[in-house]
Amino acid sequence: MKRVGVTVLSIVTIAALVCGCNVSQPSDSLNTGEPQASKVQLRFLQNKLEAKEIFNELITAFEKQHPNIEITQINDREAEQLLTSMVAKNDAPDLVAIGATDTFVTLANTAVFSDFSGDPSVKNIMPTYIDTVRALSSSGQINGIPYSANVNGILYNKALFRQFGLQIPKTWPELISLAESIREKKQTPFTSHLKKHGRLWCLLMQ
């Protein structure tokens, strides 16, 4: 199966870039009959419609520095569904920019993505982000290079915290422990109005 490059946005929300490439076959010139130099043809799939022009600018700048490479951007709001379909047809794109979602985890665990464990660029990224990406793969591989991170906030109900004598957690283990203690009090620890979209951008303690 063809391995591809991916961008991952994860939990902390991380994005990563992985690559493989297809080389187009040389074609004969219609004017001279002489063969033209072959170019490396890469397809880049990403799901941020608002980032399309920015990526086009980056692609143009890259192609000027590497005239033997041509990149075609595939920009689709339903990029994850499209990616899954392309992989199923053994026609995966060469580069992918997506979030570290269930789709990424599923594909990472089917060895679709390249392993960047030995890539020197990994040394330039905070270990915490690399560990996050590594944890998403059952094989412990680094299947994406993080290039951005978002912070997700948690809102809490002050009245209920006072009522139950709860302290604001400062670490992840403390948050999990707090949630368990709230559940023991027959209360719902977390709710999210964005859960249906597959991300818990905002967690509300009721």
C-alpha positions in Angstrom: 0.0 0.0 0.0 1.2 3.5 -0.8 2.5 5.5 2.1 1.6 9.2 2.3 2.6 12.3 4.1 0.2 13.8 6.6 -0.4 16.8 8.6 -1.8 16.2 12.1 -3.7 18.5 14.3 -4.1 16.8 17.7 -5.7 17.0 21.1 -3.4 19.9 22.0 -4.3 20.2 18.4 -1.2 19.3 16.4 -0.6 19.3 12.7 2.1 17.3 10.9 3.5 16.9 7.4 4.4 13.5 5.9 5.4 12.8 2.3 5.9 10.3 -0.5 6.0 11.1 -4.2 5.0 10.0 -7.6 7.2 10.8 -10.6 5.4 11.5 -13.8 6.5 9.7 -16.9 8.5 11.7 -19.5 6.5 12.7 -22.5 7.7 13.5 -26.0 7.6 17.1 -27.2 5.1 17.8 -29.9 7.4 20.4 -31.5 10.8 18.8 -31.4 10.2 15.1 -30.8 12.8 15.3 -28.0 11.9 13.9 -24.6 11.1 16.5 -21.9 12.6 16.3 -18.5 10.4 14.5 -16.0 8.9 16.3 -13.0 8.0 14.9 -9.6 4.2 15.2 -9.4 2.9 15.6 -5.8 -0.7 15.8 -4.6 -1.4 17.7 -1.4 -4.7 17.2 0.4 -5.8 19.6 3.1 -9.2 20.5 4.6 -8.9 24.2 5.6 -10.8 26.2 3.0 -9.5 29.4 4.5 -5.9 28.3 4.2 -6.1 27.4 0.5 -4.5 30.7 -0.8 -1.8 30.6 1.9 -0.9 27.0 0.9 -0.9 28.1 -2.8 1.6 30.8 -2.0 3.8 28.3 -0.1 3.6 25.8 -3.0 4.5 28.5 -5.5 7.6 29.5 -3.4 8.6 25.9 -3.0 8.3 25.1 -6.7 10.5 28.1 -7.6 13.2 26.7 -5.4 12.6 23.2 -6.7 11.6 23.5 -10.4 11.7 19.7 -10.9 8.7 19.3 -8.4 5.1 20.2 -9.2 2.5 20.2 -6.4 -1.3 20.1 -6.9 -3.4 21.1 -3.9 -6.6 19.3 -3.2 -8.7 21.4 -0.9 -11.9 19.8 0.4 -14.1 20.5 3.4 -14.7 16.8 3.7 -11.0 16.0 3.4 -11.0 13.1 5.9 -13.8 11.3 4.1 -12.1 11.9 0.8 -8.7 10.7 2.2 -10.3 7.5 3.5 -11.9 6.9 0.1 -8.6 7.6 -1.8 -6.7 5.2 0.5 -9.3 2.5 0.0 -8.7 2.8 -3.7 -4.9 2.7 -3.2 -4.8 6.2 -4.6 -3.6 8.1 -1.5 -2.3 11.7 -2.0 1.4 12.3 -1.3 0.9 15.0 1.3 -1.9 15.4 3.8 -2.7 18.2 6.3 -5.5 17.1 8.7 -6.2 17.0 12.4 -5.1 14.2 14.7 -8.6 12.8 14.6 -10.1 9.3 14.6 -9.4 9.2 10.8 -5.8 9.9 11.3 -5.5 7.4 14.1 -7.2 4.7 12.1 -5.0 5.3 9.0 -1.8 5.6 11.1 -2.5 2.1 12.5 -2.8 0.6 9.1 0.7 1.7 8.1 -0.5 4.2 5.5 1.6 7.0 6.7 5.3 7.4 6.6 7.3 7.0 9.8 9.3 10.2 10.7 11.1 8.7 13.7 14.5 9.1 12.1 13.8 12.5 10.4 16.1 15.2 11.6 13.3 17.8 11.7 11.8 16.0 14.7 14.6 17.4 16.8 13.3 20.9 16.2 9.9 20.2 17.7 9.0 20.2 21.4 9.1 16.6 22.7 5.6 16.9 24.2 4.1 17.4 20.7 6.1 14.5 19.3 5.0 12.3 22.2 1.4 13.2 21.4 1.7 12.1 17.8 3.6 9.0 18.7 0.9 8.0 21.2 -1.7 8.0 18.4 0.1 5.1 16.6 -0.2 1.6 18.1 3.3 0.9 16.7 4.8 4.0 18.4 5.8 5.6 15.1 5.8 9.3 14.4 3.4 9.4 11.6 3.3 13.2 11.2 5.4 16.3 11.8 3.5 18.8 14.0 3.5 22.3 12.6 0.9 24.0 14.8 -0.8 23.6 18.1 -4.0 25.0 19.6 -5.0 25.3 23.2 -8.4 24.1 24.3 -10.0 25.9 27.2 -12.2 24.3 30.0 -15.0 26.3 31.6 -16.1 25.3 35.0 -19.2 25.9 37.2 -18.0 28.0 40.2 -21.2 27.5 42.1 -21.0 23.7 42.0 -17.3 23.8 42.8 -18.1 25.8 46.0 -21.1 23.5 46.7 -18.9 20.3 46.6 -15.8 21.9 48.0 -13.8 21.2 44.8 -10.4 22.6 43.9 -9.4 23.8 40.4 -7.1 21.1 38.9 -3.7 22.2 37.7 -2.6 19.0 36.0 -4.2 16.4 33.7 -4.2 13.6 36.4 -5.8 16.1 38.8 -8.5 16.9 36.2 -9.2 13.2 35.6 -9.4 12.5 39.4 -11.7 15.5 39.8 -14.0 14.2 37.1 -14.2 10.8 38.8 -15.0 12.5 42.2 -17.8 14.5 40.5 -19.2 11.4 38.9 -19.3 9.7 42.4 -21.5 12.6 43.5 -24.0 11.6 40.7 -23.1 14.6 38.7 -22.0 14.9 35.0 -18.4 15.9 34.9 -18.2 17.2 31.3 -20.5 18.4 28.6 -19.7 19.9 25.2 -21.8 21.6 22.6 -19.2 20.7 19.9 -19.0 17.0 20.7 -21.1 16.2 17.6 -18.3 17.6 15.4 -15.8 15.2 16.8 -13.8 17.6 18.9 -14.1 18.7 22.5 -13.0 22.3 22.0 -14.9 23.4 25.2 -15.7 21.3 28.1 -18.3 22.5 30.6 -18.4 21.2 34.2 -22.1 21.3 35.2 
